[in-house]
Amino acid sequence: MKHSISSLEKTALALCMFGALIAVILPDVITEQVQPFVQMILKWIGSSFFLLVNFLLFAIIILAISPLGSRKVGGEHAVVEYSNFGWFAMLFAAGMGSGLVFWGVAEPALHSLDPPLKQSLYPDRLASSLALTLVNWGAHAWALYAVFALVLGGLTQYSGKSGDICAPVLTALGNRFDKSAKFTVSFIVKLIAVIAIFFGVVGTIANSTLLISKGVEIELGVTSTLLVGSLIVCLLAVIYSLSVKFGLRRGVQSLSIFNVLLAFSLLVWLLLVVPIEPIIKIAFDGTGYYLQLLATGTWQFDSQLKTPDWATHWTYNYYFWWLAWGPFVGVFLAKISQGRKVWQFILAVVCIPTLVTIIWFATFSGAAIEWDRLNQAGILVAIKQDYSQGLFVFFNQLDWQGTVFIWASLLLLLIFVATSADSAILVIRELVSSEQNNRVTLYAWCLALFLCSFALLMLQDEPLNRSVAILGALPFLLIFLLQLVGFLKEFIREICD
């Protein structure tokens, strides 16, 4: 059968391919232009966006306990399609599973060496390092994902169909357009969303490949990091290409369930190997500081830091990365969460992942820091030199079990990245393609992801990967604000009617 390619898909694919080729042919442009530009923008608007996300976190908590919490995602007639465990596994794997593996040991340990928070306010170095990590990875990030999904979740009679990324924007703009104008607005919204999704996932693939190649290098003694990284990028491309071919239920869900079980097994096994008391202490003390930050500190975040500019390079950088992932995670969550009550959705998307995040960081970083203190193992010194090797330097201290942990972590990371990539490709295709069975464009998207990820890998620059990941999020910020306005207008209109 001959398939047609929509003008939107042609444009989106051409722009993403162009970006990939620029990265391959002119890498200096990425290094010298993109990174400084992104950091400059974050310095201007980072704190304002952070406050917006802070407000949204408290807004969805109120929504969950309000009468609106009994509504269903997808409308009153929507039915649940996936089991609770399969549903949770997919949302967690698509959200930030790979990031937890990458930073599980490194980030709290790195912050503990020189705590960014003022010690007069947060005197416990380990607890403050965990609390700050949770500000970056905890409830705020998951709340942003939840808001995206709820905005697109068809919660009102005026929302349009669930997953329609353009409907709230048209509502915000007044919905007084003729057919041609609506098509133009929808075209622009979807194009910007696709670019944000594409580059957000590319940065994640490049970052995760750096970590995987570092692990292989340390474990096998391989000296050519680029060679190993190139093979890993190719392997990832094969995995997510096959997974996306099998679709949501047989591909993404199966891989996600396997990976969540593997992650849980790794976590439990590590708890049986290392001293547990320091982990419990850092978990409770860090959570206490985190709650203190949520209640008061995040509303005046710069005043909590020794150097306010620190937030631009870390916290605000992360939040725009979550914004870049927002379009695809939001559409994806809205799609897989049909029939779920809003309160149940918020509990599963915000509260449970935040609890898992606390346990994960407390276990991995707490165990590594305590092991280093007791055995003078050089883990913190290694992290200070190169934080991508912290996980593997720690596991190397654990004899044969450490070898198992290293290979399990590499497999975990590999599949988490693959599930994020195939979820993103499925959402991109849903946004831009009228022919879901067109294998040519399906693999064209896989190829574009591969080319751009490979080019970033060649540069070996983790901060640059983060800048590329949030590059597409900057123009999408306006779309997101319009979506929020449209969502509120829909509810006000329904209440007034």
Salt bridges, closest charged atoms under 4 A:
GLU9 OE2 - ARG429 NE 3.17
GLU107 OE2 - HIS111 NE2 3.28
ASP114 OD1 - LYS306 NZ 3.63
ASP124 OD2 - LYS281 NZ 3.74
ASP285 OD2 - LYS281 NZ 2.75
GLU370 OE2 - ARG373 NH2 2.70
ASP386 OD2 - LYS214 NZ 3.06
GLU430 OE1 - LYS335 NZ 3.38
GLU435 OE1 - HIS3 ND1 3.31
GLU462 OE2 - ARG466 NE 2.98
GLU494 OE2 - ARG71 NH2 2.48
